[in-house]
Amino acid sequence: MGFNVIDQIIVGFLGANAVAAVGLSNSVASIALLLYASAGVGAGVMVARAFGRKDLGEVSRITAAARRWPEASACSRRFCSSLFPNPSCGWWAPTKS
């Protein structure tokens, strides 16, 4: 989150439109970061419960799934946005006048 402030300062010299674009992209990045963080917290709770039951196989399965989910999500999002850049990015792009 500290990079957001630095991005705003660096882009501040380019004008109001650039600052607005960076602010919007930082908001989208923050939503993704919070989604992944909340999934990690949920996985931590499930791991703690399985570890308390002494079910190390379940601990292993949960941690493997918790590690694969963000990777798969990011790869699929990157793949889709590279194939279809306008539908994935067009809703926040400036309109041509």
N, C-alpha and C positions, 0 to 999 in steps of 0.2 A: 504494500500500500504506500510505502514511502516513495516508490518510483513515480506514483501518480503526481505528487507535488513537483518532483523534478521535471517530469514531462511537461507539466503546465508552465513551469518557469522557462524552460528551453523554448517551447513553442509560443510563449507569450510575445516574443518579438515579431512573430509572423502575422499577427492580427487576431481579431475576434473570431473569425470563422475557424481558424486553426485551433484556437483554444477550445471552442465548442466541440470540434471534432475529437480532440484528444480527451476532453471530459466525457463525451459519450462513449468512446471506446474503453475508457477506464471503468465506466459503470458496467459495461458488458463483461469486461474481464473480472470485475469484482463479483458479479453474480456467479460466474463459473467457479471462481476461487471459493466462494462460500458454499456452493453446491458440493464441491469435492471435499471441503473441510467437514461439512456436516455428515457426509458419507463416511469419512474417516472416524468421526466421533461415534457414529452408530456402530461401525465395525468394532471399535474399541470396547464398547459395552458388550457386544456379543462375544468377543474374545474373552473378556473378563468373566462372563457367566460360564462359558465353556471351560475355562481354566479352573474356575471354582469347582466345577463338577469333576475335575481331573480327566476331562475328555480331550486329550492332546490331538487326536485325529481331527476332531471338530475345530480346534484352534487352528490347525494347519489349513483346513479347508476354508475357513473364514478369512484368514489372512491372505491366502492365495486369491480368493475372489475379490477381496477388498483392494488388492494390488492390481488385479487385471481390469476391474471395472473402469477406473479413470483412464487407463491406457487405451482401452478399447473405445471408450467414449470420445476421447481426444482424437484418436486416429480416424474414427468414422466421421466426426465433425470436420476434420481437416480434409478428408477425402471428398465429402459432399460439397464443401465450400470450394474446393478446387475444380470440381466438375461443373458446378452450378453457382458461379460467383454472384450473379445478379439476384437470384431469389434469396440467397442467404445474406447478402449484404445490401441489397437494394432498398430495404425499408428504412434505413437511416442515411442513405446517401442523399446529397443535395439534388434537388430537381433542376433540370435544365430549363432555362427560360428564354 
